[in-house]
Amino acid sequence: MDQKYKGLKVIHISHDLKGGIGVVIKILCKRFASSICIVADDERESKKSGRFRQITQYMHLQSKLSEHIKDFDILHFHGAWTLHILPLLNIRQIVTIVSPHGAFHKVSLQKSRIKKNIVKYLYMQRAHQNAGCIHALTLREAQDIRDYGIKNVPIAIIPNGIDLAKKIHIDEALKKKLLKLADGRKVALSLSRLHVSKGIDILIEAFARLYSESKDVVLFIVGSGESAYELHLKKKINKLKLEESVFLLGEMIEDEKNTVYDIADVFVLPSFNEGFGITVLEAYRQKVPVITTDATPFEEIQVLGCGWYIGSSVDDLFLALLEFSKSDNEELNTMGSKGFAWIQRYYSLDDFESKIETLYHWLAKGGKKPDFIKSDIL
């Protein structure tokens, strides 16, 4: 770490550590050895149920903040909508920054629209208006933030990055099991939180159409979610008679995740709502071509020829999967290599961490405004 950042101490605050938010927080806590993370939905609170659960989570968060806040320079909030964002309404004596992680995406705002409109005027808009800075992952997200009504707050546009120097470890025993399950067929991989917004329903429907054309592809769905939604997906697979070609493999992390990417021939992220999609970078790190939707900010995929950048419909997914199924290994390997070269140039972890460090220092110490701070977004 640069000498000038050694004195900065950061508290990261989140509802939980699931998905891309958890990945980013862990990266930043590792970079800043003096950082800590406070999670509202900690293990004790997650065991509670009923209407008072969020209140007890908020009380737990407030207690932890009161214990630590006097010893830190910056509070970095991650995510939105749950009560963990409420301290922003009253904090004045310490620098605050918020990373919404796509919370203001227009599709996201349509889900539970009435509830979110109420919450907007109760606390969301005022809380974010009180932040010292908002971190957007893309120019599109910055515009979503302004469109939501948050004005006169600096917005830093810093895309997530990925560690390309980190050694990839493969679980050989798991690899053998997965290849046996694939049984010589090409592997299409979906890896995400199991949630309706991730487009897994339309992926299964598109795959059913592909299966009627070709039996040479298998679909591995990796991730976890609410039990009711997982059961819904299992019933869908059974109804479409895809039990021998579509497999729900559960959550995989670390070496397990590396291994499933390693045996994949294509990675599919069919989201309706995606603030960024760090799994796209993970796939390209292992030179796997990608099929993803225009809900993600990766228009370059189509331009560079390293995958398929499509609409969020069954028809679009089917056509992309069909084209993938007809591509030979050489074509797919070329796509994956192009994708690796692209993220190597634009999405390095060093660049992400360096910009976050610069942002922290500017907010805490002042000085020249970084060039990634945008004030001309209307």
N, C-alpha and C positions, 0 to 999 in steps of 0.2 A: 504494500500500500504506500502511496505517496506520503512523504513526511507531513505535508500540510494537513492531511486528513486524520492523523492519528488521534487528535484531541476530540473529534466529533463522536458523540454517542447517540445512537438511534434506537428508538422503540418502534417496532413494527406491530401494528394492531390489525387483526383480521377476525372474521367470524369463525373461520376454520382454516385448515391447511390443505384443502382438497384441490385437485386440478392444477391449472397453471398458476394460480395465486400462490399455492404452497411451494411450487418450484421456484418462483421468483423470490419469495421471502427467504427460503433456505439459501439461495445464491447470495443474497445481500447480507444475511447474517454471517455467512462464511467470510465474505469480503471484509465486513466490518466486525472485527473480533470483539469489539465493545458493545455490539448490538444485542438486544434481546427481542423476543417475540411474545406478545400477549394475545392469546386466543380466547375469544368470548365463549365459544362452545368447547370448553375443555372437557376432559374425560369425565369428570365428576358431574358437570352440568348436563352432558349429553345423555346421561342415564335418567334424567328427570323428564317428565312428560306433562302434558296439560297446558292450559292457557298461560300459566305463569312461568313457563320455561324461559322465554326470552327475557323476562324481567329478572329472573335469578341469574341468567347469563350476564346481563348488563350490570347487575350489582357486583358480580365476580370481577368483571372488567374494571369497574370503577375502583374497587378495592385494590386491585393490582396496580392500576395507574397511580393512585394516591401513594402507594408504597414506593414507586420507582421514579416518578416524574421529575422530582427535584434534582436527580442525578444525571439527567439526559438533556441533549441539545435539540433533538428533532423527534417529532411524532410522525410516523409514516403510516397512514391508514390505507388499507387495501380492501377493495370491493365496496358494496353499498347495500342499501335497503334494510339490512338488519340493524338492531339498536347499537351495534358496536360503533356506529358512525356518530352517535349522539354527543360524545365529548367535544366534538368540533364546535358545538354551539357556544361553549363557554370558555374554552381555553384561549388565553391571551398571552401568557407569560413565556410561551415556548413556540418555536417554529413548527408549523404543521404542513404536511403535504398529503394529498390523496391520490391514489392510483385506482380509478373506478374499474379497470379491467373489463371494459365493454358494457358496463351497467346502463349506459345511456344510449345504447344502440336502439334504433327505432323499432326493431322487431322485439327486443327485450321489453321495451316500454309498453307494448301491446299486451303482453302477458300480465294477467291480473291488473288490467288497465285502471279500473275504478279504485282499487286499493292503492296502486302506485300514485294515482293523482291525489288521493287524500294525503298520503305520506309526503308527497312533494311539498305540499303547503304546510304540513305539520312540522317537518324538520329537514327534509333532504336538500331543498334548494338553499335554505339559510345555512345549513351546515357546510355545504360546499362553498358557498359565498364567503364564509369566514376562513377558509383555508388560505394558507400563505401561497400555495401553488397547487396546481392539478397536473398530474402526470398522465398524458395521453400516449397510447402506443402508436397511433397513426394520425395523419392529418384528418382522416375521416372521423376518427373518434373525437378529435379536438372540435370539429364542427358540430358533432352530436352534442357535446358538452355545452357549446354556445347556444345551440338550438333549444336545449332544455331550459335555458334562461339564466345560466350562470355567467355573469358578465364581470369585467374588471378584475378578474383573478388571472395571474400569469399561468399560461399553459406550456408545459415542457413536453415536446414531442420526442420521445425516446423509445424506439422499438425494442422489444425483448431480444436477447441474444442467446447463443448456445455455445457451450464449451467444446470446441472441435479438437482440442489437444488432449482431452480426457480419454484415457484408454477404455475401450469398450470390452467388457467381459461377457462371455457367452456361457450360459449354463448348458453344457453338452448333453446332459441327461434329459433336460427339458426339450432341447432341440430335437433329439431323437424321437421323443414322444410326439411332438408337433408334426414332424415330417411323416411319422407313421399315420397320424390322423389325416394329414393331407393326402396321403396315398398316391403320390406322383402327380397330383393336380397342382395348378397354379394357385397361389395363396393371395387372396385379397384380405387386407387387414383393416379393421376399424378399431381404434383405441381412443376411448374418451370416457367421460362420465356418462353413465346410462341415464339419459334424460331426453324428453321429447324434443327439446330444442336442438339436439345434436343430429336429428334427421335419421335416426337408426331405423325407424319404421319405414321410411321411403327407401332406405338402402336395402332392407329385406325384400320389399316389394319389387324393386328393380332387379335384385338378384334372382328372384323367382322367375322373372321374365328371361333373364340370362340363362338360367338353368334349363328352360324349355328349348333354348337354342344350342347350349353347350353344357356338357357334364364335366368339363375339364378344369373347372375352377371351384375352389372351396372358400368360404367366407369365415374368418375368425373374428369374433366380436369380443374385444377385451375391455373390461371396465366394470364398475359397480354403480348401483344407484338404489333408489327406493325399491323395496321388495315388491310392491304392487306393480311397478313398471317392469321390473325384471320378469315377473310372472306373465305380464301382458306380452312381452317379447317371446317368451317360451311358447305361449299359446299361439302366437302368430306364426312362428316357425313350424309348429306342428300342423296348424291348419293348412299351411301352404305345402306341407309334406317335404320339408327341407331338412329333416333331422339328420340326414347323412351328408349334408353339404354346408350347413350353417351351424356354427358352434359358439355358444356363449362360454367363454373361458374364465370369466371372473376377473378380478383386479390383478394386475401384474406391475411390479415396481423393480427398479434397479436392474440387476442382471436378467431377471425374467423378462422385463420389457425390452432390454437390448436383444434378447434371444428371439422374441417374437418378431421384432423388426428384421432381424437377420434372416429369417426364413420367408419373409413377405416378398411378393413380387410387385405389389402395389399397395399403397396406403390410401384409405378413403376417409375423408372427413366431410360428411354431407350436411353440415350445420345450416340451420336457418338463422342462427344468431351466434356470432363468434367475434369477440373483441380482437383477438389476434390469432390464436391457434398455434401454440408452441410445439404441438405434436407434428406439425408440418415440418418444422426445423429438425425435430428429432428424426423423422423419416429420412430427410435429405442427408443428415449427418451420416446415416448408414447407406446412403446412395439408393434409396428406394423411391421410385417415381410416385407422384401424388395425384389423386383425384380429389378436388375440393370445390366448394361452391363460392359464388360471388358474395357470400356473407363474410368471407375472410378477406383480408387486405392484400392478397397475393396475386394481383393481376399479371405479374411478370411470368407466372407459370406457363400460361398459354403462349406468351410472346417468345419466351426462351425455349419452348419445346421440351420442358422437363416434366410434363404431366398434362392434366386436363383441368381447366378452370371453367366451371359450368354453372347453370342455374340450379335452384333448389327444387327440382321436380323429379318424379319417378322417371319420366321420359329422358331427361338429361342424364341422369345417373345410369340408366340402362344403356344408352348409346355409348357413354364413356367406358362402362364395364365391358361392353361388347367389343369396342375397339381395343381395349386392353387385352381381352382374351385372345384376339387375333394377332397381337404383337409378339414377335419372337424375343428370345432372351437378349439378343444383341441390341435390339431397339430399346428394350426396357432398361438395360444396363447403361446405355447412352443417356437416356433420360435422367436416370439416377445420378450419373456423373455430372451432368449439366446442373442439376439441382444442388449438388454439393458445392460446385464452384460458385454458384450464385449466393448461397448463404454464407460461404466462406468470405465473400467480399462485403456483404451488407449486414450480416447478422452475427458478428462475432461477439462472444461474451465479454471480451476485453473492452470493446467499444461501448457496450451497454453499461458495464460497471464504471468505466471511466466517466461517462456522461452523468450517471447518477451521483457519483462522487463530486463532480463539478457542480451539479445542481444543489446538493446538500451544502457545499461550502458557500455558494453564492447566497443561499437563503439564510444561513447562519452567520456569515461574516461580511456579506456585501461584496462590493467590487464590480467589475465589468459584467454586464448581463451576458450569459451564454447565448450563442447564436441559435440554439435549439429552442429558446423561449420565444413563443410566437404571440405577438400582441396585435397582429393585423387580421385575426380571424373574427369576422363579424358575427 
